[in-house]
Amino acid sequence: MKKVESFQLDHRKVKAPFVRKCCTLEGSKGDKVSKYDLRFMQPNKEAIPTAALHGIEHLLAGFLREHIDGIIDISPMGCRTGFYLSVWGEKDTKEIRDGLEAALKQVLEAKEIPAANDLQCGNYRDLSLFGAKEYAKYVLDKGFSLKIYGEE
């Protein structure tokens, strides 16, 4: 079985928050997809509550696309410490970080969570705008490093 990239990361040593490029995969026709680790919380010490995480996911799904071209998907990590971002091609990690920070500033100004209804969301009752804003402010105040072991 092929090794899972994220399982190779020593979660005891990383210093969140950070943005890192996990990998770039190339398809059989030469198309490339890159995956980024948008780590908000310190693994095994902190976690974002599900309603806040879900709220951030809904908000970033739109706001990130205003700052970064070629987004395929943003998905929350099961450990609730951050998100994975998939994009077409390869992008500089600084561009991803800058776009994330700009989008999180928009989260702070949001008046509502998009698609917070039973038609567009499979668990619309588990969303928190207040929580999304609190965690956005928390990580913006700390700042996202481009080095996973601290500093920039």
C-alpha positions as protocol buffer text, in pm:
chain_id: "A"
residue {
  index: 1
  type: MET
  ca { x: 0 y: 0 z: 0 }
}
residue {
  index: 2
  type: LYS
  ca { x: 127 y: 349 z: -89 }
}
residue {
  index: 3
  type: LYS
  ca { x: 216 y: 570 z: 208 }
}
residue {
  index: 4
  type: VAL
  ca { x: -21 y: 856 z: 293 }
}
residue {
  index: 5
  type: GLU
  ca { x: 174 y: 1183 z: 274 }
}
residue {
  index: 6
  type: SER
  ca { x: 16 y: 1344 z: 581 }
}
residue {
  index: 7
  type: PHE
  ca { x: 97 y: 1038 z: 792 }
}
residue {
  index: 8
  type: GLN
  ca { x: 468 y: 1102 z: 723 }
}
residue {
  index: 9
  type: LEU
  ca { x: 451 y: 1442 z: 899 }
}
residue {
  index: 10
  type: ASP
  ca { x: 568 y: 1439 z: 1262 }
}
residue {
  index: 11
  type: HIS
  ca { x: 265 y: 1600 z: 1425 }
}
residue {
  index: 12
  type: ARG
  ca { x: 455 y: 1629 z: 1756 }
}
residue {
  index: 13
  type: LYS
  ca { x: 713 y: 1870 z: 1613 }
}
residue {
  index: 14
  type: VAL
  ca { x: 517 y: 2107 z: 1386 }
}
residue {
  index: 15
  type: LYS
  ca { x: 434 y: 2461 z: 1504 }
}
residue {
  index: 16
  type: ALA
  ca { x: 90 y: 2584 z: 1398 }
}
residue {
  index: 17
  type: PRO
  ca { x: -40 y: 2795 z: 1239 }
}
residue {
  index: 18
  type: PHE
  ca { x: 138 y: 2732 z: 909 }
}
residue {
  index: 19
  type: VAL
  ca { x: 82 y: 2678 z: 539 }
}
residue {
  index: 20
  type: ARG
  ca { x: 278 y: 2406 z: 361 }
}
residue {
  index: 21
  type: LYS
  ca { x: 270 y: 2244 z: 22 }
}
residue {
  index: 22
  type: CYS
  ca { x: 206 y: 1873 z: 73 }
}
residue {
  index: 23
  type: CYS
  ca { x: 254 y: 1751 z: -281 }
}
residue {
  index: 24
  type: THR
  ca { x: 192 y: 1800 z: -651 }
}
residue {
  index: 25
  type: LEU
  ca { x: 46 y: 1510 z: -843 }
}
residue {
  index: 26
  type: GLU
  ca { x: 67 y: 1477 z: -1219 }
}
residue {
  index: 27
  type: GLY
  ca { x: -208 y: 1301 z: -1412 }
}
residue {
  index: 28
  type: SER
  ca { x: -163 y: 1074 z: -1710 }
}
residue {
  index: 29
  type: LYS
  ca { x: -226 y: 1366 z: -1950 }
}
residue {
  index: 30
  type: GLY
  ca { x: 17 y: 1601 z: -1776 }
}
residue {
  index: 31
  type: ASP
  ca { x: -236 y: 1786 z: -1565 }
}
residue {
  index: 32
  type: LYS
  ca { x: -109 y: 1884 z: -1219 }
}
residue {
  index: 33
  type: VAL
  ca { x: -293 y: 1915 z: -889 }
}
residue {
  index: 34
  type: SER
  ca { x: -126 y: 2053 z: -577 }
}
residue {
  index: 35
  type: LYS
  ca { x: -239 y: 2000 z: -219 }
}
residue {
  index: 36
  type: TYR
  ca { x: -168 y: 2241 z: 67 }
}
residue {
  index: 37
  type: ASP
  ca { x: -191 y: 2194 z: 443 }
}
residue {
  index: 38
  type: LEU
  ca { x: -358 y: 2500 z: 598 }
}
residue {
  index: 39
  type: ARG
  ca { x: -287 y: 2425 z: 962 }
}
residue {
  index: 40
  type: PHE
  ca { x: -474 y: 2648 z: 1207 }
}
residue {
  index: 41
  type: MET
  ca { x: -429 y: 2469 z: 1540 }
}
residue {
  index: 42
  type: GLN
  ca { x: -147 y: 2287 z: 1715 }
}
residue {
  index: 43
  type: PRO
  ca { x: -191 y: 1911 z: 1652 }
}
residue {
  index: 44
  type: ASN
  ca { x: -280 y: 1701 z: 1956 }
}
residue {
  index: 45
  type: LYS
  ca { x: -313 y: 2012 z: 2174 }
}
residue {
  index: 46
  type: GLU
  ca { x: -592 y: 2218 z: 2011 }
}
residue {
  index: 47
  type: ALA
  ca { x: -889 y: 2157 z: 1784 }
}
residue {
  index: 48
  type: ILE
  ca { x: -1157 y: 2372 z: 1627 }
}
residue {
  index: 49
  type: PRO
  ca { x: -1509 y: 2280 z: 1742 }
}
residue {
  index: 50
  type: THR
  ca { x: -1712 y: 2127 z: 1459 }
}
residue {
  index: 51
  type: ALA
  ca { x: -1964 y: 2412 z: 1420 }
}
residue {
  index: 52
  type: ALA
  ca { x: -1684 y: 2670 z: 1390 }
}
residue {
  index: 53
  type: LEU
  ca { x: -1482 y: 2447 z: 1155 }
}
residue {
  index: 54
  type: HIS
  ca { x: -1788 y: 2388 z: 938 }
}
residue {
  index: 55
  type: GLY
  ca { x: -1858 y: 2762 z: 933 }
}
residue {
  index: 56
  type: ILE
  ca { x: -1501 y: 2845 z: 829 }
}
residue {
  index: 57
  type: GLU
  ca { x: -1525 y: 2580 z: 555 }
}
residue {
  index: 58
  type: HIS
  ca { x: -1842 y: 2735 z: 408 }
}
residue {
  index: 59
  type: LEU
  ca { x: -1698 y: 3087 z: 424 }
}
residue {
  index: 60
  type: LEU
  ca { x: -1357 y: 2996 z: 281 }
}
residue {
  index: 61
  type: ALA
  ca { x: -1517 y: 2796 z: -1 }
}
residue {
  index: 62
  type: GLY
  ca { x: -1621 y: 3129 z: -152 }
}
residue {
  index: 63
  type: PHE
  ca { x: -1374 y: 3382 z: -15 }
}
residue {
  index: 64
  type: LEU
  ca { x: -1060 y: 3185 z: -107 }
}
residue {
  index: 65
  type: ARG
  ca { x: -1173 y: 3169 z: -470 }
}
residue {
  index: 66
  type: GLU
  ca { x: -1165 y: 3550 z: -478 }
}
residue {
  index: 67
  type: HIS
  ca { x: -792 y: 3544 z: -398 }
}
residue {
  index: 68
  type: ILE
  ca { x: -655 y: 3221 z: -545 }
}
residue {
  index: 69
  type: ASP
  ca { x: -721 y: 3096 z: -898 }
}
residue {
  index: 70
  type: GLY
  ca { x: -772 y: 2730 z: -979 }
}
residue {
  index: 71
  type: ILE
  ca { x: -915 y: 2606 z: -651 }
}
residue {
  index: 72
  type: ILE
  ca { x: -1059 y: 2257 z: -674 }
}
residue {
  index: 73
  type: ASP
  ca { x: -1163 y: 2211 z: -311 }
}
residue {
  index: 74
  type: ILE
  ca { x: -1106 y: 2308 z: 49 }
}
residue {
  index: 75
  type: SER
  ca { x: -1173 y: 2029 z: 297 }
}
residue {
  index: 76
  type: PRO
  ca { x: -1157 y: 2022 z: 676 }
}
residue {
  index: 77
  type: MET
  ca { x: -915 y: 1782 z: 839 }
}
residue {
  index: 78
  type: GLY
  ca { x: -1078 y: 1510 z: 1044 }
}
residue {
  index: 79
  type: CYS
  ca { x: -855 y: 1604 z: 1338 }
}
residue {
  index: 80
  type: ARG
  ca { x: -1012 y: 1953 z: 1325 }
}
residue {
  index: 81
  type: THR
  ca { x: -676 y: 2132 z: 1324 }
}
residue {
  index: 82
  type: GLY
  ca { x: -710 y: 2287 z: 980 }
}
residue {
  index: 83
  type: PHE
  ca { x: -792 y: 2231 z: 614 }
}
residue {
  index: 84
  type: TYR
  ca { x: -653 y: 2079 z: 297 }
}
residue {
  index: 85
  type: LEU
  ca { x: -664 y: 2295 z: -13 }
}
residue {
  index: 86
  type: SER
  ca { x: -643 y: 2139 z: -361 }
}
residue {
  index: 87
  type: VAL
  ca { x: -562 y: 2355 z: -664 }
}
residue {
  index: 88
  type: TRP
  ca { x: -489 y: 2304 z: -1032 }
}
residue {
  index: 89
  type: GLY
  ca { x: -121 y: 2342 z: -1114 }
}
residue {
  index: 90
  type: GLU
  ca { x: 150 y: 2461 z: -880 }
}
residue {
  index: 91
  type: LYS
  ca { x: 138 y: 2778 z: -674 }
}
residue {
  index: 92
  type: ASP
  ca { x: 389 y: 2946 z: -450 }
}
residue {
  index: 93
  type: THR
  ca { x: 315 y: 2872 z: -85 }
}
residue {
  index: 94
  type: LYS
  ca { x: 335 y: 3244 z: -6 }
}
residue {
  index: 95
  type: GLU
  ca { x: 55 y: 3309 z: -258 }
}
residue {
  index: 96
  type: ILE
  ca { x: -159 y: 3049 z: -80 }
}
residue {
  index: 97
  type: ARG
  ca { x: -81 y: 3200 z: 261 }
}
residue {
  index: 98
  type: ASP
  ca { x: -156 y: 3555 z: 145 }
}
residue {
  index: 99
  type: GLY
  ca { x: -484 y: 3445 z: -13 }
}
residue {
  index: 100
  type: LEU
  ca { x: -581 y: 3256 z: 302 }
}
residue {
  index: 101
  type: GLU
  ca { x: -511 y: 3557 z: 523 }
}
residue {
  index: 102
  type: ALA
  ca { x: -713 y: 3786 z: 294 }
}
residue {
  index: 103
  type: ALA
  ca { x: -1003 y: 3539 z: 295 }
}
residue {
  index: 104
  type: LEU
  ca { x: -992 y: 3506 z: 675 }
}
residue {
  index: 105
  type: LYS
  ca { x: -1013 y: 3885 z: 705 }
}
residue {
  index: 106
  type: GLN
  ca { x: -1334 y: 3859 z: 502 }
}
residue {
  index: 107
  type: VAL
  ca { x: -1458 y: 3593 z: 745 }
}
residue {
  index: 108
  type: LEU
  ca { x: -1425 y: 3853 z: 1021 }
}
residue {
  index: 109
  type: GLU
  ca { x: -1660 y: 4084 z: 826 }
}
residue {
  index: 110
  type: ALA
  ca { x: -1914 y: 3817 z: 723 }
}
residue {
  index: 111
  type: LYS
  ca { x: -2277 y: 3875 z: 820 }
}
residue {
  index: 112
  type: GLU
  ca { x: -2392 y: 3521 z: 745 }
}
residue {
  index: 113
  type: ILE
  ca { x: -2266 y: 3178 z: 646 }
}
residue {
  index: 114
  type: PRO
  ca { x: -2342 y: 3091 z: 283 }
}
residue {
  index: 115
  type: ALA
  ca { x: -2545 y: 2777 z: 207 }
}
residue {
  index: 116
  type: ALA
  ca { x: -2661 y: 2744 z: 569 }
}
residue {
  index: 117
  type: ASN
  ca { x: -2981 y: 2563 z: 481 }
}
residue {
  index: 118
  type: ASP
  ca { x: -3107 y: 2209 z: 434 }
}
residue {
  index: 119
  type: LEU
  ca { x: -3109 y: 2238 z: 54 }
}
residue {
  index: 120
  type: GLN
  ca { x: -2737 y: 2323 z: 19 }
}
residue {
  index: 121
  type: CYS
  ca { x: -2580 y: 2164 z: 328 }
}
residue {
  index: 122
  type: GLY
  ca { x: -2600 y: 1817 z: 476 }
}
residue {
  index: 123
  type: ASN
  ca { x: -2565 y: 1937 z: 837 }
}
residue {
  index: 124
  type: TYR
  ca { x: -2679 y: 2299 z: 828 }
}
residue {
  index: 125
  type: ARG
  ca { x: -2768 y: 2307 z: 1199 }
}
residue {
  index: 126
  type: ASP
  ca { x: -2401 y: 2256 z: 1292 }
}
residue {
  index: 127
  type: LEU
  ca { x: -2261 y: 2593 z: 1177 }
}
residue {
  index: 128
  type: SER
  ca { x: -2134 y: 2881 z: 1387 }
}
residue {
  index: 129
  type: LEU
  ca { x: -2060 y: 3224 z: 1242 }
}
residue {
  index: 130
  type: PHE
  ca { x: -1947 y: 3342 z: 1585 }
}
residue {
  index: 131
  type: GLY
  ca { x: -1708 y: 3045 z: 1616 }
}
residue {
  index: 132
  type: ALA
  ca { x: -1579 y: 3089 z: 1262 }
}
residue {
  index: 133
  type: LYS
  ca { x: -1494 y: 3452 z: 1338 }
}
residue {
  index: 134
  type: GLU
  ca { x: -1329 y: 3366 z: 1670 }
}
residue {
  index: 135
  type: TYR
  ca { x: -1097 y: 3108 z: 1515 }
}
residue {
  index: 136
  type: ALA
  ca { x: -1024 y: 3328 z: 1212 }
}
residue {
  index: 137
  type: LYS
  ca { x: -919 y: 3607 z: 1449 }
}
residue {
  index: 138
  type: TYR
  ca { x: -714 y: 3362 z: 1658 }
}
residue {
  index: 139
  type: VAL
  ca { x: -502 y: 3241 z: 1364 }
}
residue {
  index: 140
  type: LEU
  ca { x: -472 y: 3585 z: 1204 }
}
residue {
  index: 141
  type: ASP
  ca { x: -341 y: 3725 z: 1532 }
}
residue {
  index: 142
  type: LYS
  ca { x: -81 y: 3446 z: 1551 }
}
residue {
  index: 143
  type: GLY
  ca { x: 12 y: 3466 z: 1182 }
}
residue {
  index: 144
  type: PHE
  ca { x: 73 y: 3179 z: 940 }
}
residue {
  index: 145
  type: SER
  ca { x: 432 y: 3065 z: 906 }
}
residue {
  index: 146
  type: LEU
  ca { x: 566 y: 2915 z: 586 }
}
residue {
  index: 147
  type: LYS
  ca { x: 787 y: 2682 z: 790 }
}
residue {
  index: 148
  type: ILE
  ca { x: 621 y: 2392 z: 965 }
}
residue {
  index: 149
  type: TYR
  ca { x: 871 y: 2386 z: 1250 }
}
residue {
  index: 150
  type: GLY
  ca { x: 825 y: 2753 z: 1340 }
}
residue {
  index: 151
  type: GLU
  ca { x: 940 y: 3095 z: 1227 }
}
residue {
  index: 152
  type: GLU
  ca { x: 910 y: 3225 z: 871 }
}
